[in-house]
Amino acid sequence: MALLPDIAEEVEVLRAIYGDEAIRIIEPRPKKDDEEGGEELLSLEVDLQPMAEDGTQLVWVTLFIQVPAGYPSQAVPKVEVKKSRGIGDVAIEAMMEAAKHSATAHGLQEVGCLAPVLSEIKDALGKAVSECSICMMDCDAGESVFVACGCVFHQACLDQWRGLKDKEKSDKADGATTSIKAERDSLIRQLAAAEECVEEAAREVSGAQTTSEEAIKWAMTLQKRASAAAGNEDDEEEVEGSEEGSDEGSDEGDDDDRNESKWGAPEVSIAEGWGKCKKKNYKPSTTKNRKRPRKYLNRIEEKLEEMKKDAKITDTDEVREAVRKWEKATFELKEAKAILEKTQDDEKKAQEKAVRLAADVEYLNGHLREERAKFTSLPLLCPVCQNDVDDTTEAGKLAADDGKAVEVTSPRSTWEAADADNVEATEGEIREAAERDRKLKVGAAQVAAVEDKLLFMMSKGAVGKLSPPSAAASRQAEVLCRDREEEGGSDGKGRGNKQPKSKVRKAQTQKTTDEELMETMSLLMEAYGENSVDAQDLLDAFSELMEVLSDKSPTDREMKEVLAEMIETLHEDQRQQARRQDASSKARKTISKASTSASARSEALKVP
């Protein structure tokens, strides 16, 4: 932009004094209709900061200077504060008073007054004391902290402000995530209970394994004892048989080795018998005496047979007792193995449940962190300018290092209020978006539940008279199936013993099923009222359900009455719809006839 020679020379003087970077020429703003004053010749931005001995600047200001037409002899420049740091309203008013006084004293002359005005403003800025934007007390270089937005605070004040805002964000996050935390805590309690069940099942498995091992050892011991008892009986029989064979062999051998004295018979000597009898020439009968050992041998054999029978009876009783104990040990071993398998199955199920609960808890923890992050991740806004205090952009870092503010506006100016409104609107939009997401999730869950009910009723609900299977219903169905298998595989006595328990469970299941079916029918009618389902589909499903229900159960009769009312309502709606269609068709026919007759009349009128 081409400048007048005098104004260009004055700008060069200002750049020589304050530096080229501190003086920036900008395009003039378009003049508004309600704005007073003439046309602008020049607009400047000037960065001013007082000189400090230690090189640390706590105050800093950017001025916006408008040079109107007629300057310097007929108009004076207009000075505004665009950006500031570390100074309050009193210091800004003092600078503006100094600028006004200098413009009045040095303006409206042939020589420009920009240099004197800026000199007065700089002197007033040097007298200003930096103050904390929170507590409004004076700040020293050692206790002050510079933030990205350009404001100056005490470190303690900023930490207190940060803690207060963090607590507010945490409270808001807690309020928004109450339901999620309640659900997570419930799952954590269930997980703790499941882990206790896993530990208990592990202990039961260990005990069952120990019992099974002991049962195996005891069964093997008793099996050996039974085998040993049966083996000893056979050995004794063989020994006795061999002894009998040896006796028979000796009997068949040399008879001269026998002696009656050997078998307990009275000793008879043939020689001694001579001469002792009264009869003359008497000789004892040696044939008769020879038969006497056989007689005693037969007695011994009978005695041996009796002893053998007694031994067999004793051995048989011992073997039977040993076999009975072994069979009992085998049965106990089977029971121990069955208990071990059951405890292992229970442990596996408990572990699977614990794994599922742990996955659910982990998911809820992640979801909870995400929901809390919507509030806790909001930036810390400056209490003065409502800009981000923790700006980590490259421009913010450079500004913090240089001790200057970047695009920071003072709350006293008009455009600063607009920036604050934009920041508040951004935070409000984030909260509204979070609330919308929550409502959408709740609505989606409700719609999904209704759709599941409708789909199940249309496909299987009317025929099977069941509701969508839940986890509890699945477990109850498994229990019922096991009871039915046990009842079908046991005898009449066993069925009689288990019948009351099965009836109670069956009644409970039937009651739950009927309640869910009534709820499903109510949901279907609500969906029909919202035009989410066709009337004919409901009529088909309800008609099939009427055929399934019996007249014996009071609950079935009650549901039949409700179904009859619903079916009558649907039929009445269909009849009303048919009447409306007939009326509309008749109206269309009447209108068509009227239009036809009107056309004929118009054609007749056209004919001469």
C-alpha positions, 0 to 999 in steps of 0.5 A: 500500500502506497503511503504519503511521504510524511506518514511513511517517514514516520513509520520508518522512524517508529521501526527504527525505535521499536524494531521492524517486527514490532511495527506492522502495517495492516490493511484498513478495516472496512468502515461500518455504517454506524461507525463514526469518523472519516476514511482510514489512511493507515492501520498499525499494530505495535508491540510494546513492552517495558525495559527490565533489568533482568530481561524478564517481562511480565507485562506486554501489550499490542496496540491497534492504531488507526490513522484517519484521513486528514492526519496529522493537521486535521485528525489525531490517531485512534489507539486501542488495546488489542492484546495484553498480558499481565496488566489489569483494567486500571493499567490499561485505563492509565495507558489510554489516558496517557495516549489521549493526553499525548495526542491532544498535546502533540496532535493537529500539527504539521508534524505527526504525533505517533512517536510521542503517543507511543512513548507516553504509552510505553512510560505508562506501561513501565509504571504498571505492576503485573498482577495475577489474573486470578487473585488480582495481586501483584506478581513477581518474576520468581513466583509468576508463571506464563501460560500459553494464552498469555496471561500471568498467574501465581503458580499457587493460584493456577494450581488451585484453579486447575484443581478446582476445574479438575474436580468439577470435570470429575464430578460431571464425569461421575454423574454421567457414568453412574449407571456404567459404574453400577453395572461394572461394580455388579459384574465385579462382584459377580466375578469375585463370586465366580473366582471363589467358585473356581477356587472351591471347585479346584479344591473339590477336584483336588479332594476328588482326585485324592479320593479316587487315587485312594480308592484305586489303591484300596481296590487293587489291594482287595483284588490281590487279597481275593486272588490270594485267597482263591489261590491258597484253596487250590494249592491246599487241594493239590497238596491233599490230592498228592498225599492221597495218591501216595497212600494209595501207591503204598497200599498197592505196593509191598504189603509186607511193609505194613504192620498193624502196629503202624495203624494203631491196631493191637500188636499181634505176634504170630509166634506168641500165639503158639502154645497159648490156646487150649486147643491142640495144634491151634494156629491164629488166622493170619488172613483175618489179621491182614484185613484189619489195616484196611479197616483202619485205613478207611477210617483215616480216609473218612477222617481226612474227608471230613477235615477237607470239607471243613477246610473247604468251607472255611476257605470258601467263606474267606474268599467270598468275604474278600470278593465282597470287599473287592466289589464294594471297593470297585463300586466306591472307585466308580463313584469317586470317578463320577464325582471327580468328573462332575467336579472337573466339569463344574470347575470348567464351567466356573472358569468359563463363567469367570472368563466371560465376566472378566471380559465384560468387566474389561469392556465396561472399564474401557467404556467407562474410561471413554465416557469419562474422557469426554469430560476429563479431557476437556482443556483447562480454560483460562479464567480471563480469556477462556483460551486453552491454558495448556496449549501444546501447539508449536505457536503456543510453545514459542509464545511461552518461550518468548514471553508473549501471547499468541492471538490472545484477546483481552476480555475488555475488547469486543472480539474477546467476548466473541472468542469466549462465547465460541469456547463455551459453545464448544464445551456445550456442544461436547456435552450435548454430543455425549448426552445424544450418544447416551440417548441413542444407545439407550434407544437402540437397545430398546428398539433391539429388544422390541425387534427381538420380541417381534421376530421371535413371536412371528417365527417361533413364539406362537407355535412353541409358546416360548419367549426368547431364551435368556441365560437363566432360562437356558440353565433352567431348561438344562435342569429340566432336560436332566430331570426328564432323562433321569425320570425316563431311565429310572423305575417306577419307584424312582419316578415316584420319588422324583416326581414332586421336585420335577412338578415344582420346577415344571410349574415354575418354568410354566409360570415364567413362560406364561408371564413372558408370553403375556409381555410379548403379546403386549409388546406386539400390540404396542408395535401394532399401535405404532404401525411397526407390524401388520395386522394380518401378521398378528392375526396369523400368529395369535390364531396359531397361539389360540390353537396351541393353548388348552382349556384345562389350565386357568392361565391358558384360559385367561390368555385365550380371553386376552387373545380373543379381545386382541383378535377382535380389535384387529378384526374391527380395525381391518373392517374399519379400514375396509369401510374407509377404502370403500368410502374412498373408492365410492368418492373417487367414482362419484368425482369421476362421474361428475368430472365426466358429466361436466366435460360432456356439458362443456362439449355440448355448450361448445357445439353451435 
